[in-house]
Amino acid sequence: MNGLYANIAAKKKRIEAQKAAGKTPERMRKVGSKGAPTADAFKQAAKTAKKK
């Protein structure tokens, strides 16, 4: 199971690939919109994030 940061990175990579292919890219959700990660989700993910 991927974490929050891995999911965000994967989506950014998909968006770049879609732009390069000339397609209309999917979009990131706006802060506070339904389904977007909350500040608490980021705090929780930071506790378990792998440092590179």
N, C-alpha and C positions, 0 to 999 in steps of 0.2 A: 504494500500500500504506500503510495506516494504522500509526501507531506505538502503543506501549503506552498512552501517556496518552490518545490519541484513542480507543482502544478502550474504556478505562475510562470516559471521559466519555460515550461513546455508550451504554454499558450503563446508566449512572446515569440518563441521559435516558429510556431505554426503561422502566426500573423506575418512574420517576415517572409516565410516561404510563400504565403498567399500573395503578398505584395510583389515578390519577385516574379511570380507566375502571371502577374497582371490581373489577378482576380480581386474582387472586393473582399478585404480581410474581415474576419470576425473582430469584435471589439471587446475591450476589457470593460468590466462593469464599473460604473461610477461609484465613488465612495458613498455609502449609505443606501444604495439601491438594494432591492430585494435580491438575495443570492450572493451579494458581494461579501467578502470576508470583513469581519468587524475588527475593531482595535483589539478586542480581547482575543480574537483568533490569532492575530499577529503576535501578541504577547505570549500566548501558549506555544505557538510554533517556534518562537525564538528560544524557548527553554530546551527544545529538543532538536534544534537545527544543527546539522553537521558543519563544523568549521573546516574550511579548506586550507 
